[in-house]
């Protein structure tokens, strides 16, 4: 019995020494297995399937997760907006506006087009009155197309002479399909009346801007008010520049449409500012996001609302243009639709890419926002340093294990693989990743909303 016990002790001792030799040898089998296990753990961590899920463009646009960087690229939007405003102002200075008869006075003569051409009408006008008309345009298409002749104010004799010349040259047909002089109509506006109309239009525009300014000042804080009013001036300047550049005629309907699109632009800006105000309420008490990041998130959250509002507004305007230009040939409807179409596009752009970036620029000049931004950056920097120190401590613990350890190769491999996965696993992001939905922790139950649901 004693000899058997002694033999068993020597055998166990030999096995233990053999294990220690394998573990302490840098080229031993145990070390190879441990290294392989660590590499497998790193490969599992780097597997693309384990990375955070990514969403498509439409999904990010619809959910409004903050994936689109607008505020961070505000210098680009300022450059684009500045270039647009510069072109608009230059066109207004150089080309000016094409005012309608209601503003500058004059005489307008209209008749069904028939087979008449612009050059033929101009030639008849010159032969009849010895002067050239200010403009001759064809409005509408098909059987409803009309020819509109604009000139300086004509006397009754000149108007009658022009109507007779047009009837003799083209023979326009009336409602019964027969040639008739009654198919030729005329309208005259004196220069005094045009001056009164211009004065009233300017007064209406000024009163509108004053009332809007008062509302914005009372409703929002001063930086939002300044941004909203500046955005409205941006819309007004760009829309006027487009009219000057393209040569659209400015009529009273244009002024009405301009007031309408300024209201639309203000409405869209208020929607975005409401969300910015909601996101930044009490922002100084948290260090999760900066003021600029909260404002950018608000823009993303209102993207779809702005797009849907613009589309719903543009479709009726396009239908109005089709009816006015191609079907009825009504110039008033055309003027109203043109200014609304231009204003909706400009207003949508400015409310997203100009109003909120300008607000952030103004707020970042205040000490409150600056101090909060420094605290957020400091927290993120300290968080990254803590993550790096944890990884270094894990690596040092792995290299300083005693060489006379007696644990088995399988236990060592499992421990090293766990440490390697912990060290290589990404630390918690200091900034919420855009486009990623929150993941519910495992082992938690979804609340049922019932009382005493967990006490059964």
C-alpha positions, 0 to 999 in steps of 0.5 A: 500500500505504501509503495502504491501511494508513493508511486501515485504521488510521483506520477502526479508530481511528474504531471504537474511539472510537465504542465508547468513546463508547457505553460512557462515555455513560450513555444509550448502547446498551451501558449499556442492554444491560448494565443489561438483562443485570443485571436478567435475572440478578436475575430468574433469582435471584428465580425461585421455581423456584430457591428451596430446596424445601419439604416438606408437613406429613406429610413434615416430620413423618415425616422429623423435620427440625426444622421444628416449633418446640416448644422455642422456644415453651415459654412457651406450653406452660408456660402451657397446662400450668400452666392444666391443673394449676391446674384439676386441683388445684382440682378435687381440693380442691373436688370430691375423689374418688369412692372405690369400696367397696374403699377406703371400705367399704360394701355393693354389690348387683347384678342384671340390669337388665331393664326397671328404671330408676335412679329406680325402683331408688332408690325401692325401696331407700328404701321397703325400708330407709328411707334413700337409696343412695349411688349407683345406676348401670347398667353395660353395655348390652343383655341384659348390662346390670346395675344396681349399687347402692352404700350404706353397710355393711348388716347381713345382715338389711338385705341380705336385706330389700333383695334381697327387695324388688328381686326383688318389684319387678323379678323379675330373671331368672337364667341359665335365663331364669326369675326367680330371687333368685340373680340378685341378688348382694351384696358387703360390705367393712368400713371396716377392710379399705378402710383397709388397701387404701388404705394398701397402694395409697399404699405401692405408689405411693411405692415405684414413684416412689422406684425410678423416681427412683433409675433416672433419677438413675443413668441421666441427668444431674441436669437430665434427672432433675429434668425426668423426675421433674417430668413424672411428677408432672405426669402424676399430678396431671393424671390425678387431676384428670381423675378428680376433675373427671369423677367417675370412681370410684377403685378398686384397678384405678384404682391399677394402671392409674395405675402402668401409665401412669406407666411409659408416660409415663416410657418416652416421656420416656426415648425423647426424652431419649435423642435429646436426649442423642445430639444434644447430646453434645459440643455445646460443641465446635461452633457450628452449633446452640445447645443449645435448637435441638439439643433441638428437633431431637431432639423432631422426630426422635422425633415419629413414634415417640411418635405411633406408640407412643401409637396402638398403646397407645390402640387396645387400651385402646379395645377393652378399654373397648368389651368392658368397658362394652358387652359384658360390663359388668365394672366392673374392666375399665372402671376399668382402661381409663379410667385408661390412656386418660387417662394415655396422652394426658397422658403423650404430651403431657407428654413432648413439650411439657413434659419437653424444654422444661423440660430446656432451661430448666434447662440454659440457666441454666448458664454452659456453655450460656450461653457456647455460645449466645453463641458461636453467635450471634456466629458467625452475626452475623459471617457475616451481616456478611461476606456484606454486605461482599462484596455491597458490594465487588462493587457498588463494583467495578462502579461504579469501572470505568475509563471508557476500557475497550475491552471489548465490550458483550457481555463487559461484560453477561456480567460484570455479570450474573455480579456481579449474580447473585453479589451477589443470591444468598442467602448460606449460611444461618447456621442449617440451614433446616428441612424441606430435604434436603441437596443433593449438590454437582454433579460428585461421584460417589456412593461405591460401597463397593468398593475401588480403585473410582476407580483403574481 
